[in-house]
Amino acid sequence: MSTVKIFRVKGRILKPGYKTVFSKDVRALKPEDAIEKVYMLLGGQHHVKRFQLKIDSVKEILYEDTKDHIIRALSRE
């Protein structure tokens, strides 16, 4: 059985007239799933299209390293 990991996805949003960097912590099984989750979250919250997102890095982190209190509570063993 697979265990759920926490990934920190860092990247850039490149919308016309709006450019910024982001760092998002998500729970996923694989790095590819974490990237897909970030596409869904930022697309829904900020109306960012996939081609406007540039992913720079995906790194697995420990639950103690996340700043998101919801992910920390869900991942606590």
ABEGO torsion letter per residue (X at the ends): XBBBBBBBBBBBBBBBGBBBBBBBBBBBABAAAAAAAAAAAAAAAAGBBAAABBBABBBBBBAAABABAAAAAAABX
